[in-house]
Amino acid sequence: MNKASKRQTPEDAQVGREPRQYLTFSLGQEMFAIGILDIREIIEYRGITTVPMVPAFVRGVINLRGAVVPVIDLAARFGRPSSEITRRTCIVIIELDNEGEQQVLGIVVDAVSAVLEIPDSQIEPAPAFGARIRTDFIAGMGKVDERFVILLNTQNVLAVDEMAMLAQLDEPERQPAEAED
């Protein structure tokens, strides 16, 4: 799928809102979604190299056609126990704009479900309370078949600056080296 935006149909123009496509996936018992324009590809879970001294939500890095790509355990990022790896576990490769630079990250999800079109009319704002994840991580709540899908704000969930700050907080305090005379 290319990153070009979908052409608007006359029906969309009349309503003034264009249906958007989202990749849906599960984490535990909950269904989440990310806009497909942020997604580069989906790969099977394999070949992760662990990296020392990183926050618990960073699984490690993978080699993606010669590029080093950090892999984030999305469940752990949300403050939950790390995802259990099963045969359905996938890594979704996300491409984000970070201050004009393209940042590529992988996220571990329990299982990919489908690509769905969710019109804006079926999206509610993020709840003020009740969700078990931070509300700034939620772009909205999509109504799909009488159930809600949590639409993630990938820029906030995968904010590189915030994750770097958390990595610094996780580092054990280092004792300054004693100066030798």
C-alpha positions in Angstrom: 0.0 0.0 0.0 1.4 3.4 -0.8 1.3 6.4 1.4 -0.8 8.5 -1.0 -4.1 9.5 0.4 -7.3 7.9 -0.9 -9.3 9.8 -3.5 -12.5 11.3 -2.2 -15.7 10.0 -3.7 -18.7 12.3 -4.4 -20.5 10.6 -1.5 -17.6 11.4 0.9 -17.7 15.1 -0.3 -21.4 15.3 0.4 -21.0 14.0 4.0 -17.8 16.1 4.4 -16.0 13.2 6.1 -13.9 10.6 4.4 -13.8 7.0 5.7 -10.3 6.1 7.0 -8.6 2.8 6.9 -7.1 1.3 10.0 -5.1 -1.8 10.8 -6.8 -3.6 13.7 -4.9 -5.8 16.1 -5.3 -7.3 19.6 -3.4 -6.9 22.8 -4.8 -9.2 25.4 -8.6 -9.0 25.2 -8.7 -5.5 23.7 -8.8 -4.4 20.1 -6.7 -1.5 18.9 -6.2 0.2 15.5 -3.6 2.4 13.8 -4.2 4.4 10.6 -2.7 2.5 7.7 -0.8 5.5 6.5 1.6 5.1 9.4 2.2 1.4 8.7 5.1 0.3 6.5 4.6 -3.5 6.8 3.8 -6.4 9.1 6.4 -9.1 9.8 6.5 -12.3 11.8 8.0 -12.2 15.3 11.6 -13.4 15.0 15.2 -12.4 15.3 15.1 -9.7 18.0 18.4 -8.8 19.5 18.1 -7.6 23.1 19.8 -4.4 24.0 21.1 -3.8 27.6 20.1 -0.7 29.6 16.8 0.1 27.8 13.3 0.5 29.3 11.3 -2.7 29.9 9.0 -1.9 27.0 11.9 -2.0 24.4 12.2 -5.7 23.3 15.3 -4.9 21.4 16.2 -4.3 17.7 15.8 -6.2 14.4 17.6 -6.1 11.2 15.1 -5.0 8.6 16.9 -5.3 5.2 20.1 -3.9 6.6 18.5 -1.2 8.8 18.5 -1.4 12.6 14.9 -1.0 13.8 13.9 -0.7 17.5 11.1 -3.0 18.6 8.6 -1.8 21.3 6.4 -4.2 23.3 3.2 -2.2 23.1 1.6 -4.0 26.0 4.6 -3.1 28.2 4.5 0.5 26.9 1.0 0.7 28.2 2.2 -0.4 31.7 0.9 -4.0 31.3 2.9 -7.3 31.5 5.0 -7.9 28.4 3.2 -9.7 25.6 3.5 -13.5 25.5 5.0 -14.6 22.2 2.7 -17.0 20.3 2.6 -18.2 16.7 0.2 -15.2 15.9 2.5 -12.6 17.5 3.6 -10.0 14.8 5.8 -7.0 14.6 4.0 -4.1 12.9 6.6 -1.7 11.3 5.5 1.9 11.8 7.0 4.9 10.0 6.6 8.2 11.9 7.6 11.8 11.3 9.8 13.0 14.1 10.6 16.7 13.6 11.0 16.3 9.9 12.9 13.0 10.1 11.4 9.6 9.3 11.6 7.3 12.3 11.0 3.6 11.8 9.9 1.5 14.8 8.4 -2.0 15.2 5.6 -2.7 17.7 4.9 -6.2 19.1 1.2 -7.1 18.9 -0.6 -10.3 19.9 -2.3 -10.7 16.6 -3.2 -8.7 13.5 -6.9 -8.8 12.7 -7.9 -6.8 9.6 -7.8 -3.5 7.7 -11.1 -1.8 8.3 -12.7 1.4 7.0 -14.1 3.5 9.8 -15.9 6.6 8.8 -15.4 9.7 11.0 -19.1 9.5 11.9 -18.3 6.2 13.7 -15.4 7.7 15.8 -16.0 9.1 19.3 -13.5 11.2 21.1 -11.1 9.6 23.6 -12.8 9.0 27.0 -11.9 11.2 29.9 -11.6 8.2 32.2 -12.0 4.4 32.3 -9.4 3.4 29.8 -6.4 1.6 31.1 -4.0 3.6 28.9 -3.2 7.3 28.9 -5.8 9.3 27.1 -3.2 11.2 25.1 -2.3 7.8 23.5 -5.9 7.5 22.2 -6.9 9.3 19.0 -10.5 8.1 19.4 -12.9 5.2 19.9 -14.1 3.6 16.7 -17.4 1.8 16.6 -17.2 -1.4 14.7 -19.9 -4.1 14.9 -21.4 -3.0 18.2 -17.9 -2.9 19.8 -15.3 -0.2 20.4 -11.8 -0.3 18.8 -9.2 2.0 20.5 -7.7 4.2 17.8 -4.1 4.9 18.8 -2.3 8.2 18.4 1.0 6.7 17.2 2.9 10.1 17.5 2.2 10.1 21.3 2.4 6.3 21.9 5.8 6.1 20.2 7.1 9.6 21.0 10.8 9.1 20.6 11.7 12.0 22.9 9.5 10.6 25.7 10.9 7.1 25.3 14.4 8.4 25.4 13.6 10.3 28.6 12.1 7.1 30.1 15.3 5.2 29.2 17.3 7.8 31.2 15.0 7.3 34.2 15.5 3.6 34.0 19.3 3.8 34.1 20.7 3.1 37.5 22.4 6.1 39.1 26.1 5.9 38.3 28.6 6.8 40.9 31.0 9.5 39.6 34.5 8.1 39.0 37.0 9.2 41.6 39.6 11.6 40.2 43.1 10.3 40.4 45.9 12.7 41.4 
